[in-house]
Amino acid sequence: MIAPPRTDWPPTRPTTLPSIDANNDVVVYQHPDAESSYRQLCLPRLEQPPRRTRSIERRAAPSRQGHEGQDWLLTNYLTRLEAAGVARSGFGAYRYQLRSVLIIAERLETRSVSLSELFRRPRLLGRALVDDAARTPGTSLSRWTLAQRRSAVRSFVSLMHPELLELLGRDPHDVLDSALRSVAERVGGGYRLTGGTPRNRGGYVPTPQQVRSILGDVTREIGWPGARNLAFFSILRSTGARVNALRELDGSDCVEMPDGTLRLFLHEKGKAEPREVELGHSVSRMLRDYIDAFNRTARVLGRGRPIRAGEPGPVWRGKSSQRWAYDDIRRVLASACNHIGIEPITPHALRRAFATEAASALPRHIVALAGGWRGLERLDDHYIHPRTPTIWDKLSRDEHYPEQPATEEQHHATTAAVPPLR
């Protein structure tokens, strides 16, 4: 026999106002049709808190008209650029350069300009690409900055090709070439922008003796900070790594090898794939000593997450147990330079020192592969600073050149006798 359906199900919610019990710690709901009471714990003499309703936020699709000056093409491009796995620094640089192009175009036209309008007017696009006026009056941007601006626009054209093709009715690469043809110089299969200040050669390169003195002085700090300084700057010197790539090293990017050395995966700017660096035994020991010293201190003080190879978390820590700040790194290096009596250098100078010393003993293409350079042009123009003993050592291998002079006077006297290089 089938039971008749229940008329009291589901139970109705209490409809009467709550009353506070004599104990002042519960709220009692009296239902007129039920014998039991519904009780709910709450704070004394406080009304029942309002029920929280969960709201679902839906992400709106990017509008083609944009919002607050944000161009819809730029919004979609940045989404695709991030999905392509571009390095964080490269993502920020391309975003900055595209916004700069829009700002320059608006300054030239004295009104708001969108990216779609900019590509419909190739001459305006070319003028915005080659404009080298800096924010500081009377100064101009470097050619390197303009080249990065051109690279950002080419990347934009490649990723947004379907939308631009529909808007323009022609290949957007042809539009960009037309814009560059009006303001740039044709070089091979590409274009060289005519504006901008020529980039100077890289800065000062410390000698090997100065680097050794710096490494000996950065350990003056007591405790784990001294061990950290020695390990950090030793890795910069022995691998030629970029300072921010090494500073942002995560524990999950450190791998212990069977022979006891450590292998690091450094995420450098402009590269989707990490650079793989294997440390020697001595530098690996320095890094382990720093990690052990920091973990001991953190365990004694009861603060700071320990550092472990293979586990997530920043490797290089400041005194607040957070990631070591770049300004603090420069401050430590400048203090060491002042203490040993030389001009303060930047951490990037150790990368130039690595390139210079390695190029004196190895072929340049090997140095480029070891240091993460993509070609020889940037390596030769900005990083390698040949030293006089190295030049004379290579020239003395040819019987047509005299031996290296012992003094500076002999060097100047024999300079005229050395034929020019061809």
WOQUIJO-V878523 format. One record per pair of residues at least 6 apart in sequence whose ideal C-beta (glycine too) atoms are under 6 Angstrom apart, sorted by the first residue. I is the first residue (numbers start at 1). J is the second residue. If there is no record, write none. Layout:
i:I j:J
i:I j:J
This chain:
i:14 j:29
i:14 j:31
i:14 j:38
i:16 j:30
i:18 j:27
i:18 j:29
i:18 j:48
i:19 j:28
i:21 j:28
i:24 j:44
i:25 j:44
i:26 j:39
i:27 j:40
i:27 j:42
i:28 j:37
i:29 j:38
i:62 j:72
i:62 j:75
i:62 j:76
i:63 j:72
i:64 j:72
i:66 j:72
i:71 j:114
i:71 j:115
i:73 j:115
i:73 j:160
i:74 j:98
i:77 j:156
i:77 j:159
i:77 j:160
i:78 j:95
i:80 j:159
i:81 j:91
i:85 j:272
i:87 j:269
i:87 j:270
i:87 j:271
i:89 j:269
i:90 j:269
i:90 j:270
i:94 j:152
i:94 j:155
i:97 j:148
i:97 j:149
i:97 j:152
i:98 j:152
i:101 j:128
i:104 j:128
i:104 j:131
i:105 j:113
i:105 j:118
i:105 j:124
i:105 j:128
i:106 j:112
i:106 j:113
i:116 j:167
i:118 j:125
i:119 j:175
i:122 j:175
i:122 j:178
i:122 j:179
i:123 j:182
i:125 j:179
i:126 j:179
i:126 j:182
i:126 j:183
i:130 j:183
i:130 j:193
i:130 j:195
i:132 j:140
i:132 j:141
i:132 j:195
i:132 j:196
i:134 j:140
i:134 j:141
i:140 j:197
i:141 j:196
i:142 j:196
i:142 j:197
i:142 j:199
i:143 j:196
i:143 j:198
i:143 j:199
i:144 j:199
i:146 j:193
i:146 j:195
i:146 j:196
i:157 j:172
i:157 j:173
i:157 j:176
i:164 j:172
i:180 j:191
i:184 j:191
i:184 j:192
i:184 j:193
i:185 j:192
i:185 j:194
i:202 j:352
i:202 j:382
i:202 j:383
i:205 j:352
i:205 j:353
i:205 j:356
i:205 j:385
i:206 j:345
i:206 j:349
i:206 j:353
i:210 j:342
i:211 j:237
i:211 j:353
i:213 j:340
i:214 j:336
i:215 j:233
i:217 j:336
i:217 j:339
i:217 j:340
i:218 j:229
i:218 j:233
i:218 j:336
i:219 j:226
i:219 j:230
i:224 j:293
i:224 j:294
i:224 j:297
i:227 j:289
i:227 j:290
i:227 j:293
i:228 j:290
i:229 j:332
i:230 j:286
i:231 j:286
i:231 j:287
i:231 j:290
i:234 j:283
i:234 j:286
i:235 j:283
i:236 j:350
i:237 j:350
i:238 j:283
i:239 j:277
i:240 j:351
i:240 j:354
i:240 j:371
i:241 j:266
i:242 j:268
i:243 j:347
i:245 j:266
i:245 j:267
i:245 j:268
i:247 j:316
i:247 j:324
i:249 j:315
i:251 j:308
i:251 j:311
i:251 j:313
i:251 j:315
i:252 j:312
i:253 j:265
i:254 j:262
i:254 j:264
i:254 j:309
i:255 j:263
i:256 j:309
i:257 j:263
i:261 j:279
i:261 j:281
i:261 j:284
i:262 j:279
i:262 j:284
i:263 j:278
i:264 j:277
i:265 j:274
i:265 j:276
i:266 j:274
i:266 j:275
i:266 j:277
i:267 j:274
i:268 j:275
i:275 j:372
i:291 j:307
i:294 j:307
i:295 j:306
i:298 j:304
i:298 j:306
i:304 j:321
i:305 j:313
i:307 j:315
i:314 j:323
i:316 j:324
i:318 j:324
i:318 j:325
i:318 j:328
i:329 j:347
i:334 j:344
i:337 j:344
i:337 j:345
i:352 j:383
i:355 j:371
i:355 j:383
i:355 j:384
i:356 j:384
i:356 j:385
i:358 j:367
i:359 j:367
i:359 j:384
i:360 j:390
i:364 j:376
i:368 j:376
i:368 j:379
i:373 j:379
i:392 j:404
i:395 j:401
i:396 j:403
i:402 j:414
i:405 j:411
i:405 j:414
